[in-house]
Every structure is written in structure tokens, then in C-alpha cells.
Amino acid sequence: LLPNVLTLGNMFSGIFSITLSMEAETTGDTTLAAYFVLVAMFCDLMDGRVARMADAKSEFGTQMDSLTDGISFGLAPAFLMYSWGMPSLGLLGVFFGFLFASGAIMRLARFNVRADRREGLSTHFLGLPTPLAAGMVVSVVLAHTSLTGQATVDSSWSVAALATLVGGLMVSNIRYRTFKDVDWNARTFAGLVVAAAGL
């Protein structure tokens, strides 16, 4: 039950983010919409881990998780990008939002097909994972609202380019490490801390 509750929490966060993006009038509205995508990412991270810890993985949970990700990491960031940076483009802005969302949906569909066929390397993802794509969008939006204090950005074509680029990365054949094969022992963790400190 708990993994599915977390998955539904993921979906609720995505839908709430979409609602906020549609009605956003202030910087606070836009920021909150972005933060709820982050909440969805946390729920998505935890539901799989809880399912594995409780030995409660199921096909039902896997399919529900994928459908939920389409909402939270496909539609929600697309609405966020449109509300934040592309209203001036009108229907063209909707089209660029669609490019991002369709990239996410196709990425998830391909992942499911490959998982069923047990194809590819377990240590790599094929195409940019949808949570990372959503995270890229949220990072840019939060950075802009934090630095400028404005709810919208004037560079509509730059936002359109971002939507197209990230949407394309999700359906590309570029491989990304999953880091599932990393032995997270004390030595590995210490090396990560040192590397982060060097940045």
C-alpha cells in the first residue's frame, strides 16, 4: 500500500503544479509550482525504494508509476515552461510545450518496452530520464525567479529552445549512467564529498 500511496502523492504534486502554473500571477505562484515538481520527484524516488525494501514490487505499481511520471515530469514541466516563459508565443508556445511533454511520454513508453524485453544495460538509461529533464526545467525557473524576482521571463524563444532541447534529449539514444553498480561504501561517499567540496 505505501509504495502506491507515494506514487499517488507524486501524481497529486504534478496535478497541483499544473493548477498553479495555469493560475500563476505572482513570483510566489511560479516558484510554488516549480517546488511541487520537486515534491513529485521525491515521491518518485521513494516509492520504488520502499517497494524494494518491502519486497512489494508489482506490475500494477510499475505501470501506475510510469503513468504518473508522464503527468508530473511531462505535463507539469510543460505547463510550467509555458506559463513562465512562452505566453507571448500563443499557440506556438503550446506547441513547444507539447514537444517537451511528448518527449517525456515517448521516453517512458520506450523504457517500459525495453524493461519488458530486458534489453539494454542495467547500468545505463537510454535517453535523459524524465525526472532529470523535469529537474533541469525546475532549476532554470527557480534560478530566474530567485535572481530577478519576476514571475515570467522575456526570452520566450530561449524557453522554446530549452523545451525542444530537453524534449529531444529524452528520446535520444544517449546513454546516462544509473549508478546502480556503484558500491556506496564509506570510501566512495568520502570521495564524493571531496569532489563536491572541490566544486
Buried (B, 14 or more C-beta within 10 A) or exposed (E): EEBBEBBBBBBBBBBBBBBBBEEBEEBEBBBBBBBBBBBBBBBBEBBBEBBEEEEEEEEEBBEBBBBBBBBBBBBBBBBBBBBBBBEEBEEEBEBBBBBBBBBBBBBBEBBBEEEEEEEBEEEBBBBBBBBBBBBBBBEBBBEBBEEEEEBBBEEBBEBBEBBBBBBBBBBBEEEBEEEEEEEEEEEEEEEEEEEEEEE
